[in-house]
Amino acid sequence: MFLRTPAHACAMCTEECCLHWSVTSPSPRMRDVYPYVVDVQSDLLSALATRMVVPLAVTALAPNDLPRQLCPLIPVNDKSLILVPFEAAPLDKRLLRVEVTSIRDRSHEIIAAMDAVLSGI
């Protein structure tokens, strides 16, 4: 099976374009359910006004029967959160200004989860 490895797509790195795999907390009103989102969009598309993000949900609110390959557990700030790839959506990148952390080291799991949503494998 071919696995993509994490790679930085930018030839000239600037703070604005390096959002790929960033974890941010864009919405105070949704923090109880989705405390964070992870930016999964390629930095090659940094000129767009939006970024594709996947929510990270509080594990207590996630159904127990979700396959772990589809919804892996991602630790962020001492919290175990569940990636919810089937709720991926574009967000205005102005909402994603403050990076909490980067989960570039978990990119292979996130890509596999997105592949499962898109192709069922």
C-alpha positions in Angstrom: 0.0 0.0 0.0 1.3 3.4 -0.9 1.5 5.9 2.0 2.2 9.5 1.4 4.8 11.0 3.7 4.5 14.4 5.2 6.2 17.0 3.1 6.3 20.7 3.1 4.9 22.0 -0.3 6.1 25.6 0.0 9.3 26.5 -1.8 9.3 29.9 0.0 8.0 29.5 3.5 6.0 32.3 4.9 3.9 32.3 8.1 0.7 32.8 6.1 1.2 29.9 3.7 2.3 27.3 6.2 -1.1 26.3 7.5 -1.1 22.6 6.5 -1.5 20.3 9.5 -2.0 23.3 11.9 -4.5 22.8 14.8 -6.5 25.9 15.6 -9.5 26.8 17.7 -11.7 29.0 15.5 -15.1 29.1 17.2 -15.6 29.8 20.9 -19.3 28.8 20.7 -18.4 25.3 19.4 -15.5 24.6 21.8 -17.5 22.2 24.0 -18.1 19.8 21.0 -15.3 20.7 18.6 -12.5 22.4 20.5 -10.1 22.4 17.5 -9.9 21.9 13.8 -7.0 20.7 11.7 -6.1 22.3 8.4 -5.8 19.5 5.8 -5.5 21.7 2.7 -2.3 21.6 0.7 -0.2 24.7 1.0 -0.1 24.9 -2.8 -3.6 26.4 -2.5 -2.6 29.1 0.0 -3.9 31.9 -2.4 -7.5 30.8 -1.7 -9.6 32.7 0.9 -10.6 29.4 2.6 -8.9 26.4 4.0 -10.3 22.8 4.2 -10.4 21.8 7.8 -11.4 18.7 9.7 -13.0 19.0 13.2 -11.4 17.4 16.3 -14.3 16.3 18.6 -14.4 15.5 22.3 -14.2 11.8 22.5 -17.1 11.5 25.0 -19.4 12.8 22.3 -18.3 10.4 19.5 -20.1 7.1 18.9 -18.1 4.1 20.2 -18.6 2.1 17.0 -16.6 4.5 14.7 -13.7 2.7 13.0 -10.4 4.0 14.4 -8.9 4.1 10.9 -11.7 6.5 9.9 -11.7 8.5 13.1 -8.2 8.3 14.8 -7.6 9.6 18.2 -5.4 12.8 18.1 -3.9 14.2 21.3 -3.9 18.0 21.6 -2.9 19.8 24.8 -3.3 16.8 27.0 -6.8 16.0 25.5 -7.6 12.9 23.5 -9.7 14.1 20.6 -11.3 12.2 17.7 -10.8 13.3 14.1 -14.1 13.6 12.3 -13.2 13.5 8.6 -16.7 13.1 7.3 -17.5 16.6 8.6 -14.6 18.3 6.7 -15.5 21.8 5.5 -14.0 25.0 4.2 -13.4 27.8 6.6 -12.3 31.4 6.0 -8.6 31.3 6.7 -8.9 34.5 8.8 -10.5 32.3 11.5 -7.4 30.1 11.6 -4.8 32.6 12.7 -3.6 31.2 16.0 -2.0 27.8 15.7 -2.3 25.8 18.9 0.0 23.0 17.6 1.0 21.2 14.5 0.1 17.5 13.9 2.3 17.0 10.9 3.6 13.8 12.5 0.0 12.4 12.4 -0.5 13.4 8.7 -0.4 9.8 7.5 -3.4 8.9 9.7 -5.3 12.0 8.6 -4.7 11.3 5.0 -5.8 7.6 5.4 -9.0 8.8 7.2 -9.8 11.3 4.3 -9.1 8.5 1.8 -11.6 6.3 3.7 -14.2 9.0 3.4 -13.6 9.6 -0.3 -13.0 6.1 -1.6 -14.0 3.7 1.2 -10.5 2.3 1.6 
